[in-house]
């Protein structure tokens, strides 16, 4: 007899594969693949078969990029091999300084 925890990923994958692909399904699979802590500091969106992962800073970008092989394998197990084929990690760029208003001169 196998422990329940061994059967859960397979049951979850079977359930998810029967549900049409949507933002909610992808977000749920992301949370299952990376855990609550990482899910809280990221946002994900699927474009084609590329999962766009927005992160708040360079540290999170580095951690997710470093773990992307493991994360991709988990997502493919949950969603199917062709749903997500690549993970692209992005973080906000520097503010556009050209749009800043000049300060009025001080007297």
ZAMARGU-4260 file (C-alpha; in steps of 0.2 Angstrom, whole numbers, plus 5000, padded with zeros to 4 digits):
<rodrens>
0) 5000/5000/5000 | 5007/5017/4995 | 5005/5032/5007 | 4992/5045/5002 | 5006/5058/4999
5) 5013/5048/4984 | 4996/5047/4976 | 4991/5065/4978 | 5002/5072/4964 | 4995/5060/4951
10) 4977/5063/4956 | 4980/5081/4955 | 4988/5080/4938 | 4974/5069/4932 | 4961/5082/4938
15) 4970/5097/4931 | 4972/5089/4914 | 4953/5087/4912 | 4950/5105/4915 | 4952/5118/4901
20) 4967/5128/4902 | 4964/5145/4910 | 4973/5158/4920 | 4965/5150/4936 | 4971/5133/4931
25) 4989/5139/4927 | 4989/5149/4944 | 4984/5134/4954 | 4997/5123/4945 | 5010/5136/4949
30) 5006/5137/4967 | 5006/5118/4968 | 5023/5117/4959 | 5032/5131/4969 | 5023/5132/4986
35) 5013/5146/4994 | 5028/5157/4999 | 5035/5158/4981 | 5017/5160/4974 | 5014/5175/4985
40) 5029/5185/4978 | 5026/5181/4960 | 5013/5183/4946 | 5011/5171/4932 | 5003/5172/4915
45) 5003/5159/4900 | 5007/5166/4883 | 5006/5152/4871 | 5017/5139/4879 | 5028/5151/4888
50) 5025/5154/4906 | 5029/5172/4911 | 5034/5174/4929 | 5035/5192/4936 | 5046/5194/4951
55) 5049/5209/4962 | 5067/5209/4962 | 5084/5202/4956 | 5085/5189/4971 | 5069/5181/4966
60) 5073/5181/4948 | 5089/5172/4952 | 5081/5159/4963 | 5067/5155/4951 | 5079/5155/4936
65) 5090/5143/4945 | 5076/5131/4949 | 5066/5133/4933 | 5071/5115/4927 | 5063/5107/4942
70) 5048/5119/4941 | 5045/5116/4923 | 5045/5097/4926 | 5032/5099/4940 | 5021/5110/4929
75) 5022/5098/4915 | 5017/5084/4926 | 5002/5094/4932 | 4997/5102/4916 | 5004/5091/4902
80) 5020/5091/4893 | 5014/5103/4879 | 5005/5116/4890 | 5021/5125/4897 | 5037/5122/4887
85) 5047/5137/4894 | 5048/5148/4909 | 5053/5166/4907 | 5057/5176/4923 | 5054/5195/4922
90) 5056/5209/4934 | 5052/5227/4933 | 5064/5238/4925 | 5071/5254/4931 | 5059/5268/4931
95) 5058/5278/4915 | 5068/5294/4920 | 5063/5303/4904 | 5046/5304/4911 | 5050/5313/4927
100) 5045/5331/4929 | 5060/5343/4933 | 5059/5350/4950 | 5055/5369/4951 | 5071/5379/4955
105) 5073/5383/4974 | 5076/5401/4979
</rodrens>
